[in-house]
Amino acid sequence: MTRSRRPIDPPLRAGRRPFELAGPSRYLPVAAVDNSPSHRYDQINDFEKELVDSSTHILKFYLHISKEELLKRFEARLDDPMKQWKISESDYKERGFWDEYMTAYEEALSRCSTLHAPWFVIPSDHKWFRNLAIARVVVEHLEALDMKLPKPSVDLGHIRREYHAAKEK
């Protein structure tokens, strides 16, 4: 299989941590490293529109965790040996840039939420609520597609007769 477009640009650097234009941090680096990110937002929106035009459905979820809840989760990582593998020094250093991150996320979410590829901001301090909210959005989207099972491509009457004949033997 060959690629139909050029590869994604190499990771951008913000001086503190590398970011890529893919995955969960896809939108933050645009605002964090580029003084005029408009063309990047336009590229993202154009790419997503191209996907939608080729019958791909896009739902984007921003899982918002409060600064206080994040600190509680850091504490749990420190206290629980089963969670310590998740610890990163940058987790604590990055807290100092919370306001800048929130500003960057707000801009990215507002600039890249479109009718064809909306962002859903999900409060995620409570995992049960996060899961419920995402499930609800997904179910509503799937129901709106009004999908139907395909019609059988065979003569069901004939297949039934063959089934019953085989069963009687």
N, C-alpha and C positions, 0 to 999 in steps of 0.2 A: 504494500500500500504506500502511495506517495503522498506527500503533503501538498495541499492545494494553495497554500499561501506561504509567505516567508516566515521563518522562525521568529518567535517573540524576542524582543530586544534583550540583551544581557541584563542581569539584575541592576537596579539603580541603587545608589548608596546615599544615605542621608547623614552620613558621618557617625551615626550610632549603630545602625543595624541595616543589613541589606534587605531590600524589598524587591519583590518580583511582581510583574503585572499578571499574576495568576494566583489562584488560591484565595484564602480568607483575607489577606492583606492587599488584594489586588487594587483597591481604590485609594487606600491611604497614601501610598508612595507618590501618587500623582501630585497631591497637594503638599506633601512633606518635602519633596526635593526639587520641585519645578516651580520657578517664580511665576510662570504663565502656563498653568496646566490646562487651559481651555482646549487646546488641540488634543490633549490626551483624553479628556472627557468626551470630546467629539468622536475620537477613534473608538473608545469603548462603546458609546451609544450606537455608532455606525455598525460596529461588529455585531452587537447584540441584535440590531434590527435585521442584519443579514441572516443571522441564525433564525430569527422569528419568521422571516420571509421564506425560509426553507423548512417551515413546519416544526421548529423547535420551540418548546414552551419554556420560558425562563421565569423562575421565581427566585428572588434574592432575599436572604434573611440576614439582617444585622442583629447579632445576639448581644444586646446591651447588658453589661454587668456593671453595677455601680462601683465606685472607687472603694466604698466601705466593704462590699461583698468580696471584691477582689482581694482585699487585705485579709479577710477571714479565710479565704481559700489558700492564700500564701501561708497563713499560720497552720492550716490543716496539713499542708505539704511538709512543713517543718516538723510537725508533731507525729505524722504517720509515716513509718518507714516504707509502706506500700505506695506512697505518693511522692516520696523524695526524688524519684527519678525524673519527675516533672520540673524540678527546681532549676532555674537559670538565673545567673547573676543579673542579667539584663531585666528580668522581671521587676526587680526592686529599683534598679536605676531608672527604668522607663517611667516609673510612677511620677518622677519629677517633671515629666513632659505631658502629664495627663491633659491639661487644658489645651495644649497644642494638638494633641491627638484628637480630642473631641471636636475642636474647630475643623481639623482636616476631614474627619469623618462626616461631620455635618455638611460640609461643602460637597464632598464626594457623593453622599447620599442624595442631596438635593439636585445635584447636576446630573446624576446617572440613574435617577428613578424616572422611568418613562412609562407610558401606557403599555408599551409592548414588553417591557422588562422592569416591572416595579420592584422597589425595595420594600421589605416589611421589617420594621423595627420591632424587635421582640424583647420585652423586658425579661432578663434571664437570671435574675438573682435567685429565683426558685426554679430548679430544673423541671419539676412537674408542670409548672405553668408554661415554661418555655416549650416543652414537648407538646402540651395541649394546644398552644397557640399555633405552632408550626403545623401540627396535624390538621387543625381546623382550616388553615389557609390552603393546604395541599388538597384536602378533601373537597373544599368548595371549588377549587380550580378544576379538579378532576370531574366533579359533577357538572360544572358548567360546560365541559367539553361534550356532554351528552353522548358518550360513546356507547355503541351497541355491539353486541356479539355478531360476528359475520353469519350470514345464512349458510346452512349446510350446502356443500357442493355435491352431495350425493343424494340419491333417491332413498330417503329414510324408510319408506314403506318396504322397498326391496331389501334393504339391510335388515329391517326387523324380521321379515319373512325368513331370510337366511339364518339369522340368529336363532329364531324359534325352531327351525328345521334342525340346526346343529344341536340345539339343546335337547330335542326329542330323541336323538340317536343314542 
